[in-house]
């Protein structure tokens, strides 16, 4: 027997639950389908278990896409303040951490429970766990063959996300459906992800694993007169960097990873609040301390010792040199290397460590106000599956809410 609905939403994550709740509360008969046995695992683990659910400073400039203006309409129609109002309606306490990032005071479970209640208010039917084996168009819309029986729906919403964190069940299912219906897909890659380096190249820095400090990190695109197609202009972030056994992580690296392309260098200012050249030259005269001691007073000692042990162009043991005896040229070289460390990653830590997927369904095939595929009426793509990728800090959740709401309103409009 076939179950019939107005709207079938595949994917019970942030965007899917939001779309289902809005459509259901606007009078549509909605079914929400997910292959997982546990609801919204990516929401559950986000923000260290407290869910960085939005960013009050959200603008279209905080998103990457080959079609950068696409996200404007949905973000304007459903703002961070709108989501905060929903959170407060459900009595969820929250706080701003820094840089506009909002978190639950208690647990990300509060956001999951809120979305579930919103769906229940819209009388959304649940099919979970339930795998979708086949999707086909018919005269009445779409026919879904699932592990829990056939489902017919006039409109179909794809909200299955991207490939980040496959251990939680993430797949490329939405991209496969997009291709089935003839849509282009912007090359997917891990984003908001640690960067890795050749083991031999990284060996001198592996001993610094666990060391964190605030840096400015930049990508390399801004050195070109005109960026290559689909590539971002130069971007920089002032955030914490973390040394790991295999490379670099921390918020600064996660941010720049979304802009990084294979073969390109990144540039790191390891002392962004200092002028090391001036600092060293100012205290040089008559200073009988070793250079390693002086630098350790201006910089983390572990990093100072390791840096001096591996820097090129300053002799065999520069750290043992007395500051007063160190040529000004060497001090300028040392400062320049610290303020502009240029290095080329050999890859990323992959989807297992990525927070989101970059790329996805080409937005030029979608209506920016509704998320509907213009060539396939009744078919919608929302959330991470779409080629709209936010910065670290709550932006991707805001895109999930905004695109879900846009779609939910459209399917019941």
For each residue, the residues with C-beta under 8 A, 3 or more apart:
1: 149 150
2: 143 149 150 151 152
3: 31 125 149 150 151 152
4: 29 151 152 153
5: 8 29 30 31 125 151 152 153 154
6: 23 28 29 30 153 154 155 411 412
7: 20 23 28 29 30 31 153 154 155 156 157 411 412
8: 5 30 31 33 142 144 151 153 155 156 157
9: 12 16 19 20 23 30 31 32 33 157 159
10: 16 33 34 132 144 156 157 158 159 160 173
11: 15 16 33 34 157 158 159 160 161 174 383
12: 9 16 17 20 32 33 34 36 39 40 126 128 159
13: 16 17 34 40 42 43 159 160 161 383 384 400
14: 17 18 40 42 43 115 383 397 400 401 404
15: 11 18 19 159 161 382 383 384 399 400 401 403 404 407
16: 9 10 11 12 13 19 20 32 34 157 159 160 382 383 404
17: 12 13 14 20 21 32 40 115 116 118 119 404
18: 14 15 21 22 115 118 400 401 404 405 408
19: 9 15 16 22 23 157 159 380 382 403 404 405 407 408 411
20: 7 9 12 16 17 23 24 30 32 119 122 124 157 408
21: 17 18 24 25 115 118 119 121 122 124 408
22: 18 19 25 26 122 404 405 407 408 409 412
23: 6 7 9 19 20 26 28 30 122 407 408 409 411 412
24: 20 21 27 28 29 30 119 121 122 123 124
25: 21 22 118 121 122
26: 22 23 122 408 409 412
27: 24 412
28: 6 7 23 24 122 411 412
29: 4 5 6 7 24 123 125
30: 5 6 7 8 9 20 23 24 122 123 124 125
31: 3 5 7 8 9 124 125 126 127 151 153
32: 9 12 16 17 20 119 124 125 126 127 128
33: 8 9 10 11 12 127 128 130 132 144 146 151
34: 10 11 12 13 16 39 127 128 129 130
35: 128 129 130 131 132 169
36: 12 39 41 128 129 168 169
37: 128 129
38: 41 44
39: 12 34 36 112 116 128
40: 12 13 14 17 43 44 112 115
41: 36 38 44 45 168 169
42: 13 14 45 46 161 165 168 170
43: 13 14 40 46 51 108 111 112 115
44: 38 40 41 49 108 109 112
45: 41 42 49 108 168
46: 42 43 49 50 51 52 108 397
47: 50 51 52 53 103 104 108
48:
49: 44 45 46 107 108
50: 46 47 103 104 105 106 107 108
51: 43 46 47 103 104 107 108 110 111 397
52: 46 47 55 97 101 102 103 393 394 397
53: 47 83 87 94 102 103 104 111 394 397
54: 58 80 83 84 102 394 397 398 401
55: 52 58 62 80 99 100 101 102 393 394 395 398
56: 80 81 84 96 100 102
57: 62 99 100
58: 54 55 62 75 79 80 100 394 395 398
59: 62 75
60: 63 68 69 71 72 75
61:
62: 55 57 58 59 390 391 395
63: 60 68 71 388 389 390 391 395 399
64: 68 191 232 258 259 358 388 389 390
65: 68 70 71 363 387 388 389
66: 186 230 362 363 364 387
67: 70 362 363 364 387
68: 60 63 64 65 71
69: 60 72 368
70: 65 67 73 363 364 366 368 387 388
71: 60 63 65 68 74 75 368 388 399 402
72: 60 69 75 76 368
73: 70 76 77 368 369 406
74: 71 77 78 368 369 371 399 402 403 405 406
75: 58 59 60 71 72 78 79 398 399 402
76: 72 73 79
77: 73 74 369 402 405 406
78: 74 75 82 83 401 402 405 406
79: 58 75 76 82 83 402
80: 54 55 56 58 83 84 102 398
81: 56 84 85
82: 78 79 85 86 401 405
83: 53 54 78 79 80 86 87 398 401
84: 54 56 80 81 87 88 94 102
85: 81 82 88 89
86: 82 83 89 90 114 118
87: 53 83 84 90 92 94 111 114
88: 84 85 91 92
89: 85 86
90: 86 87 110 113 114 117
91: 88
92: 87 88 104 105 106 110 111 114
93: 104 105 106
94: 53 84 87 102 103 104 105
95: 102 103 105
96: 56 100 101 102 103
97: 52 101 102 103
98: 101
99: 55 57 393
100: 55 56 57 58 96 393 394
101: 52 55 96 97 98 393 394
102: 52 53 54 55 56 80 84 94 95 96 97 394
103: 47 50 51 52 53 94 95 96 97
104: 47 50 51 53 92 93 94 107 108 110 111
105: 50 92 93 94 95
106: 50 92 93 109 110
107: 49 50 51 104 110
108: 43 44 45 46 47 49 50 51 104 111 112
109: 44 106 112 113
110: 51 90 92 104 106 107 113 114
111: 43 51 53 87 92 104 108 114 115
112: 39 40 43 44 108 109 115 116
113: 90 109 110 116 117
114: 86 87 90 92 110 111 117 118
115: 14 17 18 21 40 43 111 112 118 119
116: 17 39 112 113 119 120
117: 90 113 114 120 121
118: 17 18 21 25 86 114 115 121 122
119: 17 20 21 24 32 115 116 122 124 126
120: 116 117 123 124
121: 21 24 25 117 118
122: 20 21 22 23 24 25 26 28 30 118 119
123: 24 29 30 120
124: 20 21 24 30 31 32 119 120
125: 3 5 29 30 31 32
126: 12 31 32 119
127: 31 32 33 34 130 146 148 151
128: 12 32 33 34 35 36 37 39
129: 34 35 36 37 147
130: 33 34 35 127 146 147 148
131: 35 146 147
132: 10 33 35 135 144 145 146 173
133: 145 146 147
134: 144 145
135: 132 142 143 144 145 156 177 180
136: 142 143
137: 141 142 143 376
138: 141 142 143 152
139:
140: 152 154
141: 137 138 152 153 154 155 156 378
142: 8 135 136 137 138 152 153 154 155 156 378 379
143: 2 135 136 137 138 150 151 152
144: 8 10 33 132 134 135 150 151 152 153 156
145: 132 133 134 135 150
146: 33 127 130 131 132 133 149 150 151
147: 129 130 131 133
148: 127 130
149: 1 2 3 146
150: 1 2 3 143 144 145 146
151: 2 3 4 5 8 31 33 127 143 144 146
152: 2 3 4 5 138 140 141 142 143 144
153: 4 5 6 7 8 31 141 142 144 156
154: 5 6 7 140 141 142 378
155: 6 7 8 141 142 378 379 380 411
156: 7 8 10 135 141 142 144 153 378 379 380
157: 7 8 9 10 11 16 19 20 371 380 381 382 407 411
158: 10 11 174 177 178 379 380 381 382 385
159: 9 10 11 12 13 15 16 19 174 381 382 383 385 404
160: 10 11 13 16 171 173 174 385
161: 11 13 15 42 164 170 174 357 383 384 385
162: 170 172 174 188 356 357 360 384 385
163: 166 170 171 172 188 190 351 357
164: 161 170 190 191 192 351 354 355 356 357 384
165: 42 168 170 351 352 354 355
166: 163 169 170 171 351 352
167: 352
168: 36 41 42 45 165
169: 35 36 41 166
170: 42 161 162 163 164 165 166 351
171: 160 163 166
172: 162 163 175 176 188
173: 10 132 160 176 177
174: 11 158 159 160 161 162 177 178 360 361 381 385
175: 172 178 179 185 188 360 361 385
176: 172 173 179 180
177: 135 158 173 174 180 181
178: 158 174 175 181 183 185 361 381 385
179: 175 176 182 183 185
180: 135 176 177
181: 177 178 373 375 376 379
182: 179 375 376
183: 178 179 361 362 365 373 375
184: 361 362 364 365
185: 175 178 179 188 359 360 361 362
186: 66 230 359 360 361 362 387
187: 359
188: 162 163 172 175 185 357 358 359 360
189: 348 357 358 359
190: 163 164 193 257 348 349 350 351 353 354 357 358
191: 64 164 257 258 354 355 356 357 358 389
192: 164 254 255 257 258 354 355 356 392
193: 190 254 257 348 349 350 351 353 354 355
194: 244 246 247 248 249 253 254 257 348 349 353
195: 247 248 249 253 256 257 260 266 345 347 348 349
196: 202 246 247 345 346 347 348 349
197: 201 202 246 247 248 343 344 345 346
198: 201 202 346
199: 202 203 246
200: 203
201: 197 198 346
202: 196 197 198 199 205 206 246 247
203: 199 200 206
204: 207 306 309 310
205: 202 208 243 306 310
206: 202 203 209 245 246
207: 204 306
208: 205 211 243 302 303 306
209: 206 243 244 245
210: 242 243
211: 208 242 243 300 302 303
212: 240 241 242 243 250
213: 240 241 270 300 303
214: 238 239 240 241 252 272 273
215: 238 239 240 241 252 268 269 270 272
216: 236 237 238 252 268 269 272
217: 236 237 239 241 252 253 255 256 266 267 268 269
218: 222 234 235 236 256 266 267 268
219: 222 232 234 235 236 256 259 260 264 266 267
220: 223 234 264 265 266 267
221: 224 227 231 232 233 234 235 259 264
222: 218 219 233 234 235
223: 220 234
224: 221 227 228
225:
226:
227: 221 224 231 232 233
228: 224 231
229:
230: 66 186
231: 221 227 228 261
232: 64 219 221 227 235 259
233: 221 222 227
234: 218 219 220 221 222 223
235: 218 219 221 222 232 256 259
236: 216 217 218 219
237: 216 217 251 252 255 256
238: 214 215 216 252 272
239: 214 215 217 250 251 252 255
240: 212 213 214 215 250 251 252
241: 212 213 214 215 217 248 249 250 252 253 268 270
242: 210 211 212 248 249 250 253
243: 205 208 209 210 211 212 248
244: 194 209 247 248 249
245: 206 209
246: 194 196 197 199 202 206 349
247: 194 195 196 197 202 244 345 349
248: 194 195 197 241 242 243 244 253 345
249: 194 195 241 242 244 253 254 349
250: 212 239 240 241 242 253 254
251: 237 239 240 254 255 392
252: 214 215 216 217 237 238 239 240 241 255 256 268
253: 194 195 217 241 242 248 249 250 256 257
254: 192 193 194 249 250 251 257 258 355 392
255: 192 217 237 239 251 252 258 259 391 392
256: 195 217 218 219 235 237 252 253 259 260 266
257: 190 191 192 193 194 195 253 254 260 348
258: 64 191 192 254 255 358 389 391
259: 64 219 221 232 235 255 256
260: 195 219 256 257 264 266 345 348
261: 231 264
262: 347
263: 344
264: 219 220 221 260 261 344
265: 220 342 343 344
266: 195 217 218 219 220 256 260 342 343 344 345
267: 217 218 219 220 340 341 342
268: 215 216 217 218 241 252 340 341 342 343
269: 215 216 217 272 338 339 340 341
270: 213 215 241 299 303 338 339 341
271: 274 276 298 299 338 339
272: 214 215 216 238 269
273: 214
274: 271 279 298
275: 278 279 335
276: 271 279 280 298 299 334 335 338 339
277: 280 281 331 332 335 336
278: 275 281 282
279: 274 275 276 282 283 298
280: 276 277 283 284 294 295 298 323 331 334 335
281: 277 278 284 328 331
282: 278 279
283: 279 280 287 294 323
284: 280 281 287 323 324 326 328 331
285: 324
286: 324
287: 283 284 294 322 323 324
288: 322 323 324
289: 293 294 322 323
290: 293 294 319 320 321 322 323
291: 294 295 308 318 319 320 321 322 323 326
292: 295 296 304 305 308 319 320
293: 289 290 296 297
294: 280 283 287 289 290 291 297 298 323
295: 280 291 292 298 299 304 307 308 319 334
296: 292 293 299 300 301 304 305
297: 293 294
298: 271 274 276 279 280 294 295 304
299: 270 271 276 295 296 303 304 307 338
300: 211 213 296 303 304
301: 296 304 305
302: 208 211 305 306
303: 208 211 213 270 299 300 306 307
304: 292 295 296 298 299 300 301 307 308 319
305: 292 296 301 302 308 309 319
306: 204 205 207 208 302 303 309 310
307: 295 299 303 304 310 311 337 338
308: 291 292 295 304 305 311 314 318 319 334
309: 204 305 306 319
310: 204 205 306 307
311: 307 308 314 318 334 337
312:
313: 330 333
314: 308 311 318 330 333 334
315: 318 321
316:
317: 320 321
318: 291 308 311 314 315 321 326 330 334
319: 290 291 292 295 304 305 308 309
320: 290 291 292 317
321: 290 291 315 317 318 325 326
322: 287 288 289 290 291 325 326
323: 280 283 284 287 288 289 290 291 294 326
324: 284 285 286 287 288
325: 321 322
326: 284 291 318 321 322 323 330 331
327: 330 331
328: 281 284 331 332
329: 332 333
330: 313 314 318 326 327 333 334
331: 277 280 281 284 326 327 328 334 335
332: 277 328 329 335 336
333: 313 314 329 330 336 337
334: 276 280 295 308 311 314 318 330 331 337 338
335: 275 276 277 280 331 332 338 339
336: 277 332 333 339 340
337: 307 311 333 334 340 341
338: 269 270 271 276 299 307 334 335 341
339: 269 270 271 276 335 336
340: 267 268 269 336 337
341: 267 268 269 270 337 338
342: 265 266 267 268
343: 197 265 266 268
344: 197 263 264 265 266
345: 195 196 197 247 248 260 266 348
346: 196 197 198 201
347: 195 196 262 350
348: 189 190 193 194 195 196 257 260 345 353 354
349: 190 193 194 195 196 246 247 249 352 353 354
350: 190 193 347 353 354
351: 163 164 165 166 170 190 193 354 357
352: 165 166 167 349
353: 190 193 194 348 349 350
354: 164 165 190 191 192 193 348 349 350 351 357
355: 164 165 191 192 193 254 392 396
356: 162 164 191 192 384 389 390 396
357: 161 162 163 164 188 189 190 191 351 354 360 384 389
358: 64 188 189 190 191 258 389
359: 185 186 187 188 189 387 389
360: 162 174 175 185 186 188 357 384 385 386 387 388 389
361: 174 175 178 183 184 185 186 365 366 381 385 386 387
362: 66 67 183 184 185 186 365 387
363: 65 66 67 70 366 368 386 387 388
364: 66 67 70 184
365: 183 184 361 362 373 374 375
366: 70 361 363 371 372 373 374 381 386
367: 370 371 372 373 374 410
368: 69 70 71 72 73 74 363 371
369: 73 74 77 406 410
370: 367 380 406 407 409 410 413
371: 74 157 366 367 368 380 381 382 386 403 406 407 410
372: 366 367 377 378 379 380 407 410
373: 181 183 365 366 367 376 377 379 380 381
374: 365 366 367
375: 181 182 183 365
376: 137 181 182 373 379
377: 372 373
378: 141 142 154 155 156 372
379: 142 155 156 158 181 372 373 376
380: 19 155 156 157 158 370 371 372 373 407 410 411
381: 157 158 159 174 178 361 366 371 373 385 386
382: 15 16 19 157 158 159 371 385 386 400 403 404 406 407
383: 11 13 14 15 16 159 161 386 399 400 403 404
384: 13 15 161 162 164 356 357 360 389 396 399 400
385: 158 159 160 161 162 174 175 178 360 361 381 382
386: 360 361 363 366 371 381 382 383 403
387: 65 66 67 70 186 359 360 361 362 363
388: 63 64 65 70 71 360 363 399 403
389: 63 64 65 191 258 356 357 358 359 360 384 396
390: 62 63 64 356 395 396 398 399
391: 62 63 255 258 395
392: 192 251 254 255 355 395
393: 52 55 99 100 101
394: 52 53 54 55 58 100 101 102 397 398
395: 55 58 62 63 390 391 392 398 399
396: 355 356 384 389 390 399 400
397: 14 46 51 52 53 54 394 400 401
398: 54 55 58 75 80 83 390 394 395 401 402
399: 15 63 71 74 75 383 384 388 390 395 396 402 403
400: 13 14 15 18 382 383 384 396 397 403 404
401: 14 15 18 54 78 82 83 397 398 404 405
402: 71 74 75 77 78 79 398 399 405 406
403: 15 19 74 371 382 383 386 388 399 400 406 407
404: 14 15 16 17 18 19 22 159 382 383 400 401 407 408
405: 18 19 22 74 77 78 82 401 402 408 409
406: 73 74 77 78 369 370 371 382 402 403 409 410
407: 15 19 22 23 157 370 371 372 380 382 403 404 410 411
408: 18 19 20 21 22 23 26 404 405 411 412
409: 22 23 26 370 405 406 412 413
410: 367 369 370 371 372 380 406 407 413
411: 6 7 19 23 28 155 157 380 407 408
412: 6 7 22 23 26 27 28 408 409
413: 370 409 410
